[in-house]
Amino acid sequence: MNIGFFDSGMGGITVLADALNFFNSQNFIYYADTKNVPYGIKKKAKVKKYIFDSVDFLVDKKIDGLVVACNTATSIAINDLRKRYAFPIIGMEPAVKPAVEKNNKKGKNKKVLVLATELTLKERKFNNLVKKLNSRDIVESLPLSKLVTYVEDKMFEEKKIFKYLKKKFKNIDFKEFSTVVLGCTHFIFYLNYFKKFLPDDIKIIDGNIGTIKHLKNILFNKGFSLNEDNKKNNINFYSSKKSDKDYKKFIFLLNYYNQNIRRNIKCL
């Protein structure tokens, strides 16, 4: 089975790496729109065109299902993508619901802080989600779009990352929050930095594992054969720049994630 993964750049590697824990014997096709990254600071109409161009590329590769491993792309185009294509399409959205549920267990005096790109936070999809959960009074948001660029530049210098975080969080009183949501797949590369930077009592969550479990359930219900014993997954990488540098970056970041962050969680 061919499972497509699409992101504006390399952030979706965090979702792909987690998916490799849940599947075997599958052919994963990853497409990075490196020519147009980052999406989160661009005009919506332009980004929507980039998204459809990228998915059309994957359609030509005969994918059986698609993970839009980009919160910004999901917020802009997921409904339109599902109208155009017949195969299963799984999107990413900030894990606000589980964050609110965790927060309510801890006490109603605490809040949830959602970290994402500017475009994700402005989109109707995110704001409707918060409204649906009746949680406007406890959900706050903060854009951290520069982290996308840092990942694309393979920037993992702790001093520089912490300097940026200190600047962005300077007006945040951590005592008011119980949970932080990483609402961009790029941000998960900095999970260990957030753990070190944030107070110990703040829970950090993201939507990767829930997304992969959802993907597996949908494909199973569609009748696809998901796992065959003793057969390994295969990964094919493509980028809009068609650059050897992109491929080397992909390998570097996949290895970085597996060595430093990868969660050893199996899908039952």
GIHUDA-V383301 format. One line per field, one symbol per residue. psi: psi as a letter, one per 30 degrees, with the letter a starting at -180 (. if undefined). burial: 1 if it has 16 or more other ideal C-beta (glycine too) atoms within 10 Angstrom, else 0. Layout:
psi: ???
burial: ???
//
This chain:
psi: kjjkkklfbfefeeeeeeefffllgljkjkkkiffgklefglkeeeeeeeeeeeeeeeefghkflkjihjeeeefegeeeefeekflkkklklkieeeeeeeefefkffllkjkkaleeeffleeeeeeeeeghgeffjllkkhfffeeeefghjgjeeeeeeeeeeegfgkjfffkfkkkjgkfefffgeeeeeeellffkkkllgeeeeeeeeeeeeeffgkjekkkgkllkkkkllffhkeeeeeeeeeeeeeeeefekkikkk.
burial: 0111111111111111111101100111111111111111010000110110011011000010111111111111110010001011111111111111011000000111111111111010110011001010011010111111011100010000100110011000000011111111111111101100110001111111101100110010000001000000001011110000010011001101100000000010
//
